[in-house]
Amino acid sequence: MRSLVILFFLLAQLTPGVGQNLFLDSLLLELDKPLHDTTRVLTLADAAWELKFDDPDKARHLLQDAICLTQKIGYLRGEATAFNYFGVLETIHDRYADAIRYYTYALPLREALGDRKGMASIYNNLGNIYENQGEGLDALANFQLSLKIMEQLGDSSRIARATYSMAVIHESLGNYPEALNHLYDFLGYVESQDDKEEIAAGYNLIGNIKSEIELTEEAMTWYHKARIIREQLDDIWSLAITYQNLGITEDNLGEQFQDKDQGDSAIVHHLLALEWLDKAYAIYTQNDDPSGRADILNNRGVVEKNLGSSYLLNGDRKAAEQAWIQALEHLAASRAIREELGDQVGVIETLNGLGDVARRQGRYRDALNYTNAYFDLATAINNSKYIRNGWKDRARVYKALGRWKEAFHSHEQYEELRWEEFNDKRVKDYERREVLYGDLKKQIKLEKQEQELALQDARLSEARTRQRALMGGGLALALLALLLYNRYRIKNKANKDLAEKNVIIDAERKKSDDLLLNILPATTARELKETGRARARHYDSVTVLFTDFSGFTATAAKLAPADLVEELDTCFRAFDAITARHGIEKIKTIGDAYLCVAGLPEEREHHALDVVRAAMEMQEWMEARVIELEGQGRPFFRMRAGIHTGPVVAGVVGDRKFAYDIWGDTVNTAARMESNSEPGRINLSAVTWALVREEIPCTPRGAIEAKGKGKLEMYFVEK
């Protein structure tokens, strides 16, 4: 039967359409015949694979039948294949939560089979899903796991692919040095293989990075290198992207000249930008890509908006108005396409551009209407970037209208959102600088100590020279005695000073080490000090605890800011003490949430039990705190807790603003356990419950819908 399948598969490749249909029909006909169970599994999976685009529901039914059969007959390889096909199917149809679940099912099966390449492929697929969802750190963690396996297997082409994927993630996270390092490694491989398509992709991404760090002329150089290769290959889709990048970058150059009041040069670059965008638009039109056309129309509107300002800078009001009219036409056309496609973020982007053009034209009421429209839409979909920008644009328009009170209020809201966005980054940066400052002080003291020792040796050497010169007669003996006494005094004083300095240095070193240990686990801190970096590590099994305070916002509103911070500090200090007693690693606090984990950096057997007992102790402390505060008539918090057990990646990512963190689906699931818990309760996943049920009494809650996870079995720890 398998030879028949291969025959029809070859026919499908030779005669697409007819051959494909014959291939699928042959598979479905085979299912009606009496087949060996393992053959039936593979036939079901192959038939589902052929239907993955045209009839996903039918494909799902076939895969479910295949999985049931594999589990019945204990056919591990077939079960892994079916779950993997399921993951691909759901990824194709943007059902990412289901895809992650099926890949997670397939992963331990591949591991049990010793299929390392299959495991690397799953990690890579998970990385792609998290990248599409904007979960950069989770994507990076999975790409790292895939890369690690491929390096062990020596699979150069897949190493290059994983390296490129990691460069993309680092670029999206703003880790530009790391992104460039990965890109240069990637290019080293693909250039040695003369893989033109991949070389162009690498050049294009370097151009993106150079553009983002405002090395605009360097960006143009890399984009042109990518363009030349892609034109040789006639790679039209990639060419459209490169043309678009060249247009945007030329526009950026124009704005730079405009900022220098060099209107003529600015106009030249804006017009060049329009030429590149027209080339990209032609490709999207010829290939019927409405989303691509909408992007170019929006970009054209932005360039024409800037072109109008450059004309105005040169005193040509008529040309400026004409450019702005064209900008409005193109932005409106982009908006219409994006509304039809349901692209809400794209609609916001075009409304923002329309408002900016109206403001430059002096039509402030129209500008305000456009701004309010995109602000309302951004609020509805909770897009923080455009909510923040909306307050900024409102402030500018209100100011132009002379509505000073509203302008002041809008500017206040804008500054508040900016503060919220950057506050956590500043705090982490401050902690890192404190550690580095401590290390710097220690280094300076050590250098001073070495200088003083060198000076002491020089003085002693000078004393010996004088001693030899005065070795004759009684006067020489007297002088020698005096010198020896003086030497003794110098040495004694130097030793005393040195001892005092060593005490100071040891104290400063301890402060520095203690501060570093407040940020990182001991093993990670030691690795960072010894090598200058700490590698991320994969842990097969750890237990993650998430807690937060129910009704935090409402309760916090009743407290003065200083009292709120003091109460959070009191609670989190108590949690720190409890986790320390149970040997649990605190990761971080996020607002009113507390994240910790057991089983790393040192692996341990009973990590699930340790975490559950720590959570019970936390709840006991919180209940006692509630009684205390309630008796004083003061507001109080109640804690929710969620716990899950599974694999994670842990470590310090990047070279700047480092912080120890953990990533992976286990962390996400623990967070879902917490959000589905109740005040005063501890909610366990089925995995954690299975590990502690002999020691900790629990109450089953059944399968409960968890956001992004589907239905999950949950258990409450009994009070």
VOVOVO-582881 format. One record per residue (C-alpha): residue in three letters; z, x, y. Coordinates in steps of 0.02 Angstrom, whole numbers, padded with zeros to 5 digits, always signed. Example, Ala and Ser with C-alpha at 12.3 -4.5 7.8 and 13.67 -1.06 7.14 Angstrom:
REM residues 2
ALA+00390+00615-00225 SER+00357+00684-00053 
REM end
This chain:
REM residues 719
MET+00000+00000+00000 ARG+00042+00140+00122 SER-00131+00214+00095 LEU-00204+00044+00141 VAL-00102+00043+00300 ILE-00164+00217+00344 LEU-00344+00163+00312 PHE-00329+00016+00430 PHE-00237+00123+00558 LEU-00385+00243+00562 LEU-00503+00095+00579 ALA-00399+00034+00727 GLN-00420+00202+00813 LEU-00608+00206+00783 THR-00643+00026+00835 PRO-00512-00030+00962 GLY-00491-00217+00975 VAL-00574-00268+00811 GLY-00494-00125+00715 GLN-00324-00163+00791 ASN-00334-00345+00741 LEU-00386-00298+00563 PHE-00241-00175+00555 LEU-00115-00307+00609 ASP-00191-00441+00496 SER-00181-00322+00348 LEU+00003-00290+00381 LEU+00044-00475+00395 LEU-00054-00513+00234 GLU+00042-00377+00141 LEU+00206-00462+00188 ASP+00154-00614+00086 LYS+00137-00507-00071 PRO+00277-00450-00186 LEU+00320-00277-00120 HIS+00451-00145-00154 ASP+00596-00168-00033 THR+00573-00001+00056 THR+00386-00035+00075 ARG+00423-00207+00146 VAL+00542-00129+00274 LEU+00409-00009+00335 THR+00277-00145+00338 LEU+00389-00258+00442 ALA+00424-00116+00563 ASP+00238-00070+00577 ALA+00189-00252+00608 ALA+00323-00268+00742 TRP+00260-00107+00823 GLU+00084-00179+00836 LEU+00151-00337+00920 LYS+00264-00248+01045 PHE+00152-00287+01193 ASP+00065-00449+01145 ASP+00203-00548+01059 PRO+00375-00470+01088 ASP+00469-00621+01018 LYS+00374-00610+00853 ALA+00406-00422+00852 ARG+00592-00452+00874 HIS+00597-00573+00726 LEU+00505-00447+00615 LEU+00624-00307+00665 GLN+00777-00416+00633 ASP+00710-00454+00459 ALA+00681-00268+00432 ILE+00858-00223+00486 CYS+00937-00357+00375 LEU+00838-00292+00226 THR+00882-00109+00259 GLN+01067-00149+00270 LYS+01055-00250+00109 ILE+00974-00109+00009 GLY+01061+00034+00101 TYR+00898+00109+00163 LEU+00966+00218+00304 ARG+00802+00293+00364 GLY+00719+00123+00376 GLU+00868+00053+00472 ALA+00860+00198+00596 THR+00672+00172+00620 ALA+00693-00015+00648 PHE+00832+00007+00777 ASN+00728+00140+00864 TYR+00576+00024+00870 PHE+00691-00110+00940 GLY+00747+00008+01079 VAL+00567+00048+01126 LEU+00519-00137+01123 GLU+00660-00188+01240 THR+00624-00040+01355 ILE+00442-00094+01372 HIS+00498-00267+01426 ASP+00633-00203+01546 ARG+00779-00269+01442 TYR+00875-00110+01469 ALA+01048-00166+01411 ASP+00975-00220+01242 ALA+00874-00059+01229 ILE+01030+00047+01259 ARG+01123-00052+01126 TYR+00988-00028+00994 TYR+00968+00158+01033 THR+01157+00174+01018 TYR+01147+00093+00845 ALA+01006+00211+00793 LEU+01092+00370+00854 PRO+01229+00388+00719 LEU+01101+00341+00585 ARG+00987+00483+00641 GLU+01138+00599+00642 ALA+01187+00546+00465 LEU+01009+00582+00408 GLY+01016+00754+00490 ASP+00867+00704+00597 ARG+00902+00814+00748 LYS+00731+00787+00825 GLY+00755+00599+00811 MET+00924+00614+00898 ALA+00846+00716+01039 SER+00711+00583+01058 ILE+00842+00445+01074 TYR+00941+00544+01204 ASN+00779+00569+01300 ASN+00739+00383+01292 LEU+00914+00339+01351 GLY+00893+00463+01494 ASN+00732+00376+01546 ILE+00818+00206+01546 TYR+00964+00265+01651 GLU+00841+00349+01770 ASN+00747+00184+01791 GLN+00913+00097+01827 GLY+00960+00225+01959 GLU+01105+00291+01853 GLY+01068+00474+01888 LEU+01223+00553+01810 ASP+01207+00454+01648 ALA+01023+00500+01641 LEU+01064+00683+01669 ALA+01197+00683+01532 ASN+01073+00614+01404 PHE+00934+00734+01455 GLN+01057+00878+01437 LEU+01100+00822+01259 SER+00915+00809+01216 LEU+00882+00981+01290 LYS+01026+01059+01194 ILE+00956+00997+01027 MET+00778+01050+01069 GLU+00839+01224+01116 GLN+00925+01236+00946 LEU+00764+01179+00860 GLY+00656+01295+00967 ASP+00537+01153+01014 SER+00458+01229+01170 SER+00353+01081+01225 ARG+00499+00960+01215 ILE+00612+01086+01302 ALA+00486+01088+01445 ARG+00482+00897+01450 ALA+00672+00883+01454 THR+00682+01019+01587 TYR+00559+00923+01697 SER+00659+00762+01673 MET+00818+00850+01727 ALA+00728+00919+01881 VAL+00678+00741+01927 ILE+00858+00680+01911 HIS+00929+00825+02011 GLU+00799+00790+02146 SER+00848+00606+02153 LEU+01033+00655+02166 GLY+00997+00778+02307 ASN+01041+00931+02201 TYR+00889+01025+02264 PRO+00932+01204+02208 GLU+00964+01142+02030 ALA+00804+01040+02034 LEU+00701+01191+02088 ASN+00780+01303+01955 HIS+00731+01178+01820 LEU+00557+01160+01894 TYR+00525+01348+01894 ASP+00580+01355+01711 PHE+00464+01208+01674 LEU+00317+01290+01764 GLY+00346+01453+01672 TYR+00309+01361+01508 VAL+00165+01247+01561 GLU+00076+01386+01658 SER+00084+01497+01504 GLN+00003+01354+01406 ASP-00123+01322+01548 ASP-00074+01137+01544 LYS-00159+01084+01706 GLU-00091+00907+01709 GLU+00090+00963+01691 ILE+00066+01107+01814 ALA+00006+00981+01944 ALA+00157+00870+01910 GLY+00273+01019+01939 TYR+00184+01067+02100 ASN+00194+00888+02164 LEU+00381+00877+02130 ILE+00412+01042+02219 GLY+00318+00967+02365 ASN+00435+00816+02362 ILE+00588+00930+02367 LYS+00519+01037+02508 SER+00481+00878+02605 GLU+00656+00808+02579 ILE+00737+00968+02644 GLU+00618+00961+02793 LEU+00516+01115+02748 THR+00364+01009+02791 GLU+00230+01144+02798 GLU+00287+01215+02630 ALA+00279+01039+02559 MET+00098+01024+02618 THR+00055+01186+02528 TRP+00125+01124+02362 TYR+00045+00952+02379 HIS-00125+01032+02409 LYS-00103+01142+02254 ALA-00068+00983+02154 ARG-00216+00893+02235 ILE-00342+01030+02191 ILE-00295+01024+02006 ARG-00292+00834+01999 GLU-00463+00822+02082 GLN-00531+00943+01950 LEU-00456+00836+01812 ASP-00512+00673+01898 ASP-00335+00608+01865 ILE-00352+00457+01981 TRP-00177+00383+01967 SER-00092+00549+01998 LEU-00217+00584+02136 ALA-00168+00423+02224 ILE+00014+00480+02224 THR-00034+00652+02291 TYR-00145+00577+02427 GLN-00001+00464+02476 ASN+00119+00612+02483 LEU-00003+00710+02591 GLY-00018+00562+02710 ILE+00170+00541+02727 THR+00194+00728+02754 GLU+00057+00738+02886 ASP+00146+00595+02976 ASN+00309+00693+02968 LEU+00222+00842+03048 GLY+00158+00726+03183 GLU+00334+00665+03219 GLN+00395+00845+03231 PHE+00264+00882+03366 GLN+00309+00718+03452 ASP+00491+00772+03460 LYS+00430+00931+03548 ASP+00332+00823+03675 GLN+00167+00891+03606 GLY+00071+00729+03602 ASP-00103+00799+03565 SER-00045+00893+03409 ALA+00055+00741+03352 ILE-00098+00628+03365 VAL-00203+00749+03260 HIS-00077+00746+03118 HIS-00054+00556+03125 LEU-00244+00532+03111 LEU-00251+00654+02963 ALA-00111+00554+02883 LEU-00217+00395+02895 GLU-00364+00483+02810 TRP-00258+00532+02660 LEU-00182+00357+02648 ASP-00357+00280+02651 LYS-00405+00387+02500 ALA-00252+00324+02404 TYR-00288+00143+02457 ALA-00466+00156+02389 ILE-00400+00207+02218 TYR-00273+00065+02211 THR-00406-00061+02266 GLN-00534-00003+02138 ASN-00404-00015+02000 ASP-00330-00182+02056 ASP-00152-00119+02088 PRO-00072-00238+02214 SER+00094-00145+02216 GLY+00005+00018+02260 ARG-00096-00068+02396 ALA+00064-00141+02470 ASP+00143+00032+02475 ILE-00007+00107+02566 LEU-00018-00038+02689 ASN+00166-00014+02730 ASN+00143+00175+02750 ARG-00010+00146+02859 GLY+00092+00031+02970 VAL+00225+00165+02989 VAL+00097+00299+03034 GLU+00011+00184+03160 LYS+00181+00144+03236 ASN+00211+00330+03263 LEU+00031+00356+03322 GLY+00060+00225+03456 SER+00213+00318+03518 SER+00113+00481+03524 TYR-00023+00397+03627 LEU+00112+00330+03743 LEU+00184+00506+03759 ASN+00012+00559+03824 GLY+00011+00415+03948 ASP-00122+00313+03856 ARG-00039+00140+03851 LYS-00199+00051+03796 ALA-00223+00161+03643 ALA-00037+00143+03602 GLU-00048-00047+03605 GLN-00203-00045+03495 ALA-00115+00067+03367 TRP+00037-00047+03367 ILE-00072-00202+03340 GLN-00148-00118+03187 ALA+00026-00071+03128 LEU+00082-00253+03139 GLU-00073-00311+03042 HIS-00046-00186+02901 LEU+00142-00215+02889 ALA+00114-00404+02883 ALA-00016-00382+02745 SER+00105-00273+02646 ARG+00242-00402+02668 ALA+00130-00541+02601 ILE+00088-00443+02442 ARG+00269-00395+02412 GLU+00329-00574+02435 GLU+00201-00629+02305 LEU+00261-00492+02186 GLY+00445-00536+02216 ASP+00480-00360+02280 GLN+00631-00398+02389 VAL+00668-00217+02437 GLY+00486-00196+02484 VAL+00494-00352+02593 ILE+00649-00281+02679 GLU+00555-00119+02711 THR+00408-00208+02795 LEU+00522-00320+02899 ASN+00611-00163+02958 GLY+00443-00088+03010 LEU+00388-00248+03098 GLY+00551-00250+03196 ASP+00531-00069+03246 VAL+00354-00098+03311 ALA+00410-00250+03410 ARG+00551-00148+03488 ARG+00429-00010+03539 GLN+00317-00142+03618 GLY+00465-00210+03716 ARG+00466-00377+03621 TYR+00653-00371+03594 ARG+00680-00551+03538 ASP+00546-00532+03403 ALA+00625-00366+03355 LEU+00794-00453+03338 ASN+00720-00591+03230 TYR+00639-00466+03111 THR+00800-00364+03104 ASN+00906-00518+03066 ALA+00782-00571+02931 TYR+00790-00406+02838 PHE+00979-00393+02866 ASP+01006-00565+02786 LEU+00895-00520+02638 ALA+00983-00352+02616 THR+01151-00442+02619 ALA+01091-00567+02488 ILE+01042-00429+02366 ASN+01185-00313+02421 ASN+01071-00170+02474 SER+01196-00057+02563 LYS+01063+00056+02642 TYR+00976-00083+02736 ILE+01138-00174+02777 ARG+01193-00015+02864 ASN+01023+00008+02948 GLY+01026-00175+03000 TRP+01185-00150+03101 LYS+01109+00006+03182 ASP+00947-00085+03229 ARG+01044-00234+03294 ALA+01145-00120+03407 ARG+00985-00044+03479 VAL+00903-00213+03511 TYR+01061-00293+03583 LYS+01078-00144+03699 ALA+00897-00166+03757 LEU+00932-00352+03788 GLY+01088-00310+03889 ARG+01202-00399+03763 TRP+01332-00263+03772 LYS+01473-00346+03675 GLU+01361-00381+03525 ALA+01286-00207+03538 PHE+01460-00130+03533 HIS+01514-00238+03385 SER+01354-00194+03287 HIS+01376-00009+03321 GLU+01557-00021+03262 GLN+01502-00102+03098 TYR+01369+00032+03075 GLU+01494+00173+03102 GLU+01619+00091+02984 LEU+01490+00080+02844 ARG+01438+00259+02875 TRP+01621+00311+02860 GLU+01643+00216+02697 GLU+01487+00298+02626 PHE+01535+00476+02667 ASN+01725+00469+02656 ASP+01738+00506+02470 LYS+01615+00650+02489 ARG+01718+00725+02629 VAL+01880+00712+02530 LYS+01804+00800+02379 ASP+01725+00932+02490 TYR+01893+00962+02574 GLU+01979+00984+02405 ARG+01845+01108+02351 ARG+01859+01204+02514 GLU+02048+01215+02492 VAL+02022+01296+02322 LEU+01891+01416+02389 TYR+01999+01455+02541 GLY+02144+01498+02426 ASP+02032+01613+02325 LEU+01968+01694+02486 LYS+02145+01728+02549 LYS+02189+01804+02381 GLN+02036+01917+02389 ILE+02075+01973+02566 LYS+02255+02017+02517 LEU+02196+02115+02366 GLU+02073+02212+02474 LYS+02210+02250+02602 GLN+02323+02308+02461 GLU+02188+02426+02397 GLN+02162+02496+02573 GLU+02349+02530+02594 LEU+02357+02617+02426 ALA+02211+02727+02477 LEU+02299+02767+02642 GLN+02459+02809+02549 ASP+02364+02929+02434 ALA+02285+03012+02586 ARG+02455+03037+02667 LEU+02528+03109+02507 SER+02378+03226+02491 GLU+02405+03284+02670 ALA+02589+03315+02632 ARG+02543+03422+02481 THR+02422+03526+02587 ARG+02558+03559+02714 GLN+02679+03601+02576 ARG+02562+03736+02506 ALA+02532+03808+02680 LEU+02720+03831+02711 MET+02770+03904+02544 GLY+02830+04072+02611 GLY+03010+04118+02659 GLY+03159+04015+02706 LEU+03065+03923+02843 ALA+02938+03871+02714 LEU+03076+03809+02600 ALA+03155+03712+02742 LEU+02990+03636+02791 LEU+02954+03599+02608 ALA+03119+03509+02591 LEU+03081+03410+02747 LEU+02908+03365+02683 LEU+02975+03316+02513 TYR+03103+03206+02595 ASN+02969+03132+02706 ARG+02859+03104+02555 TYR+03002+03017+02466 ARG+03027+02904+02616 ILE+02840+02864+02628 LYS+02826+02831+02443 ASN+02984+02726+02440 LYS+02926+02624+02589 ALA+02751+02605+02516 ASN+02822+02546+02350 LYS+02935+02423+02439 ASP+02791+02357+02545 LEU+02681+02348+02393 ALA+02812+02251+02296 GLU+02830+02127+02439 LYS+02642+02107+02451 ASN+02628+02081+02263 VAL+02756+01940+02277 ILE+02653+01860+02417 ILE+02490+01883+02322 ASP+02566+01808+02163 ALA+02629+01659+02264 GLU+02458+01633+02345 ARG+02372+01652+02177 LYS+02488+01520+02103 LYS+02451+01402+02247 SER+02265+01427+02221 ASP+02277+01404+02032 ASP+02387+01250+02050 LEU+02262+01173+02172 LEU+02118+01210+02054 LEU+02215+01132+01909 ASN+02240+00976+02014 ILE+02051+00957+02017 LEU+01997+01025+01846 PRO+02068+01038+01669 ALA+02143+01207+01629 THR+02003+01264+01513 THR+01869+01212+01638 ALA+01961+01294+01783 ARG+01976+01456+01682 GLU+01790+01452+01638 LEU+01744+01420+01820 LYS+01850+01566+01882 GLU+01786+01686+01748 THR+01600+01644+01752 GLY+01572+01554+01916 ARG+01515+01393+01830 ALA+01574+01270+01697 ARG+01454+01202+01568 ALA+01450+01017+01524 ARG+01510+00982+01347 HIS+01477+00840+01226 TYR+01628+00760+01140 ASP+01595+00652+00988 SER+01750+00546+01005 VAL+01868+00518+01152 THR+01962+00367+01218 VAL+01934+00311+01397 LEU+02057+00206+01499 PHE+02007+00111+01656 THR+02135+00017+01761 ASP+02126-00079+01923 PHE+02232-00202+02022 SER+02184-00386+02016 GLY+02168-00472+02185 PHE+02175-00302+02269 THR+02075-00352+02423 ALA+02183-00506+02459 THR+02346-00412+02432 ALA+02287-00261+02532 ALA+02251-00376+02680 LYS+02437-00416+02689 LEU+02486-00232+02706 ALA+02470-00111+02850 PRO+02349+00031+02807 ALA+02490+00159+02796 ASP+02592+00044+02682 LEU+02439+00012+02572 VAL+02407+00198+02548 GLU+02592+00228+02514 GLU+02597+00092+02380 LEU+02439+00157+02296 ASP+02513+00332+02300 THR+02674+00270+02221 CYS+02579+00183+02080 PHE+02458+00325+02046 ARG+02597+00455+02047 ALA+02685+00352+01913 PHE+02522+00342+01813 ASP+02500+00531+01831 ALA+02672+00560+01758 ILE+02639+00442+01612 THR+02469+00517+01569 ALA+02541+00692+01580 ARG+02679+00646+01456 HIS+02549+00581+01333 GLY+02433+00730+01354 ILE+02296+00626+01436 GLU+02171+00701+01559 LYS+02162+00611+01726 ILE+01981+00607+01789 LYS+01990+00521+01959 THR+02042+00371+02062 ILE+01910+00260+02143 GLY+01989+00145+02271 ASP+02116+00045+02169 ALA+02042+00101+02002 TYR+02115+00239+01891 LEU+02011+00331+01759 CYS+02081+00444+01624 VAL+02032+00503+01450 ALA+02110+00579+01294 GLY+02022+00690+01168 LEU+01956+00818+01292 PRO+01944+00957+01343 GLU+02045+00993+01186 GLU+01997+00880+01041 ARG+02140+00785+00957 GLU+02157+00666+00812 HIS+02258+00518+00881 HIS+02183+00504+01055 ALA+02157+00315+01042 LEU+02339+00285+00998 ASP+02398+00400+01139 VAL+02294+00307+01269 VAL+02349+00133+01213 ARG+02532+00185+01216 ALA+02509+00262+01389 ALA+02427+00100+01450 MET+02575-00001+01381 GLU+02695+00114+01473 MET+02594+00091+01633 GLN+02602-00099+01616 GLU+02791-00089+01588 TRP+02810+00017+01745 MET+02700-00103+01845 GLU+02801-00255+01788 ALA+02962-00169+01841 ARG+02879-00129+02009 VAL+02828-00312+02030 ILE+03008-00369+02003 GLU+03071-00240+02128 LEU+02945-00286+02265 GLU+02957-00472+02234 GLY+03145-00462+02257 GLN+03115-00378+02426 GLY+02988-00510+02478 ARG+02849-00379+02485 PRO+02668-00394+02420 PHE+02635-00321+02247 PHE+02492-00281+02128 ARG+02463-00327+01946 MET+02365-00209+01836 ARG+02218-00242+01721 ALA+02173-00113+01589 GLY+02021-00084+01479 ILE+02002+00043+01339 HIS+01853+00100+01234 THR+01823+00245+01113 GLY+01662+00341+01088 PRO+01560+00495+01137 VAL+01550+00564+01314 VAL+01483+00713+01409 ALA+01610+00799+01520 GLY+01600+00941+01643 VAL+01559+01000+01818 VAL+01381+00963+01875 GLY+01300+01074+02008 ASP+01361+01220+02110 ARG+01420+01128+02267 LYS+01553+00995+02296 PHE+01602+01006+02113 ALA+01719+00885+02026 TYR+01761+00864+01842 ASP+01691+00701+01777 ILE+01638+00609+01618 TRP+01476+00517+01584 GLY+01399+00408+01451 ASP+01394+00231+01385 THR+01576+00247+01327 VAL+01633+00255+01508 ASN+01528+00103+01554 THR+01598+00004+01407 ALA+01778+00049+01454 ALA+01741-00016+01629 ARG+01677-00179+01554 MET+01836-00192+01451 GLU+01937-00176+01612 SER+01834-00303+01710 ASN+01853-00429+01567 SER+02041-00401+01553 GLU+02177-00505+01637 PRO+02323-00461+01752 GLY+02463-00382+01653 ARG+02354-00363+01496 ILE+02269-00219+01404 ASN+02095-00259+01335 LEU+02030-00155+01188 SER+01854-00138+01119 ALA+01824-00165+00934 VAL+01806+00023+00908 THR+01975+00064+00986 TRP+02060-00083+00900 ALA+02001-00019+00730 LEU+02086+00149+00766 VAL+02255+00079+00821 ARG+02274-00086+00728 GLU+02394-00012+00600 GLU+02514+00039+00740 ILE+02482-00080+00886 PRO+02487-00271+00863 CYS+02334-00351+00946 THR+02263-00526+00971 PRO+02076-00552+00939 ARG+01983-00632+01086 GLY+01815-00653+01000 ALA+01646-00601+01068 ILE+01644-00607+01259 GLU+01494-00584+01372 ALA+01504-00416+01464 LYS+01389-00378+01610 GLY+01243-00272+01554 LYS+01312-00261+01376 GLY+01289-00432+01299 LYS+01429-00503+01193 LEU+01565-00380+01140 GLU+01716-00406+01026 MET+01878-00386+01125 TYR+02064-00379+01083 PHE+02220-00400+01189 VAL+02368-00286+01153 GLU+02514-00402+01116 LYS+02654-00399+01245 
REM end
